[in-house]
């Protein structure tokens, strides 16, 4: 397993994998941050709608 990881990390394919991992991490940080910012506002809107429907 270590040989596979080292060969991927050292070769061209390894660079692609590392780049995709970094892009995925950045996207996840953006999504989580956005959800935290609008999460409470969204909860308030849904609560207001539920109160109105009752």
Backbone as CSV, one residue per row, in Angstrom:
resi,resn,N_x,N_y,N_z,CA_x,CA_y,CA_z,C_x,C_y,C_z
1,UNK,0.835,-1.197,0.000,0.000,0.000,0.000,0.871,1.249,0.000
2,UNK,1.931,1.222,0.811,2.832,2.381,0.857,3.471,2.643,-0.497
3,UNK,3.816,1.574,-1.205,4.426,1.747,-2.534,3.449,2.418,-3.489
4,UNK,2.193,2.020,-3.429,1.185,2.606,-4.309,1.027,4.094,-4.026
5,UNK,0.926,4.442,-2.754,0.762,5.850,-2.379,1.986,6.651,-2.793
6,UNK,3.172,6.104,-2.570,4.399,6.820,-2.955,4.503,6.982,-4.470
7,UNK,4.137,5.940,-5.215,4.228,6.048,-6.666,3.213,7.045,-7.214
8,UNK,2.023,7.056,-6.619,1.027,8.032,-7.053,1.456,9.449,-6.704
9,UNK,2.041,9.607,-5.537,2.447,10.929,-5.083,3.613,11.450,-5.913
10,UNK,4.507,10.556,-6.337,5.699,10.971,-7.076,5.420,11.159,-8.568
11,UNK,4.459,10.447,-9.125,4.215,10.509,-10.555,3.277,11.628,-10.948
12,UNK,3.012,11.722,-12.234,2.081,12.726,-12.766,0.685,12.550,-12.185
13,UNK,0.260,11.303,-12.079,-1.071,11.039,-11.552,-1.187,11.509,-10.105
14,UNK,-0.095,11.404,-9.369,-0.091,11.846,-7.978,-0.335,13.337,-7.860
15,UNK,0.222,14.086,-8.783,-0.002,15.534,-8.760,-1.464,15.848,-9.032
16,UNK,-2.062,15.117,-9.947,-3.482,15.330,-10.244,-4.338,15.009,-9.032
17,UNK,-4.022,13.915,-8.360,-4.784,13.521,-7.170,-4.651,14.579,-6.085
18,UNK,-3.442,15.088,-5.885,-3.229,16.116,-4.861,-3.999,17.391,-5.205
19,UNK,-4.005,17.759,-6.477,-4.742,18.960,-6.889,-6.244,18.790,-6.665
20,UNK,-6.770,17.615,-7.008,-8.191,17.363,-6.789,-8.531,17.363,-5.302
21,UNK,-7.638,16.854,-4.478,-7.876,16.843,-3.036,-7.915,18.264,-2.485
22,UNK,-7.021,19.107,-2.963,-7.011,20.511,-2.516,-8.271,21.227,-2.978
23,UNK,-8.674,20.998,-4.232,-9.896,21.641,-4.731,-11.115,21.175,-3.950
24,UNK,-11.185,19.883,-3.635,-12.300,19.361,-2.859,-12.332,19.981,-1.471
25,UNK,-11.174,20.131,-0.847,-11.108,20.738,0.485,-11.583,22.189,0.440
26,UNK,-11.178,22.937,-0.569,-11.594,24.336,-0.686,-13.103,24.422,-0.899
27,UNK,-13.638,23.576,-1.756,-15.077,23.583,-2.006,-15.842,23.244,-0.730
28,UNK,-15.370,22.256,0.015,-16.044,21.887,1.265,-16.021,23.022,2.279
29,UNK,-14.907,23.728,2.377,-14.821,24.865,3.309,-15.811,25.948,2.908
30,UNK,-15.921,26.222,1.619,-16.856,27.245,1.134,-18.292,26.832,1.423
31,UNK,-18.635,25.581,1.148,-20.002,25.105,1.368,-20.353,25.142,2.854
32,UNK,-19.463,24.655,3.698,-19.740,24.648,5.144,-19.857,26.073,5.671
33,UNK,-18.989,26.955,5.223,-19.064,28.350,5.654,-20.354,29.016,5.230
34,UNK,-20.773,28.758,4.006,-22.025,29.330,3.514,-23.209,28.803,4.299
35,UNK,-23.223,27.505,4.550,-24.329,26.926,5.320,-24.382,27.485,6.739
36,UNK,-23.236,27.724,7.327,-23.237,28.313,8.674,-23.753,29.745,8.666
37,UNK,-23.414,30.490,7.615,-23.854,31.884,7.541,-25.356,32.000,7.322
38,UNK,-25.910,31.177,6.443,-27.334,31.302,6.135,-28.189,30.306,6.903
39,UNK,-27.558,29.457,7.701,-28.294,28.424,8.417,-29.332,28.972,9.375
40,UNK,-28.956,29.955,10.179,-29.897,30.506,11.152,-31.009,31.290,10.455
41,UNK,-30.680,31.988,9.389,-31.701,32.723,8.635,-32.701,31.761,8.002
42,UNK,-32.201,30.678,7.478,-33.078,29.681,6.863,-33.998,29.071,7.905
43,UNK,-33.476,28.788,9.079,-34.290,28.230,10.154,-35.401,29.197,10.547
44,UNK,-35.094,30.468,10.600,-36.093,31.479,10.939,-37.193,31.535,9.881
45,UNK,-36.810,31.487,8.627,-37.795,31.534,7.541,-38.713,30.325,7.608
46,UNK,-38.157,29.136,7.787,-38.989,27.938,7.865,-39.896,27.975,9.093
47,UNK,-39.416,28.507,10.200,-40.241,28.619,11.398,-41.412,29.575,11.161
48,UNK,-41.150,30.692,10.486,-42.203,31.648,10.188,-43.258,31.048,9.255
49,UNK,-42.808,30.292,8.270,-43.736,29.657,7.346,-44.584,28.625,8.082
50,UNK,-43.950,27.843,8.944,-44.688,26.823,9.699,-45.697,27.481,10.622
51,UNK,-45.353,28.589,11.257,-46.275,29.291,12.136,-47.457,29.853,11.360
52,UNK,-47.173,30.366,10.164,-48.234,30.933,9.335,-49.220,29.849,8.864
53,UNK,-48.689,28.678,8.528,-49.539,27.607,8.042,-50.426,27.017,9.138
54,UNK,-50.001,27.137,10.382,-50.812,26.591,11.478,-51.867,27.585,11.799
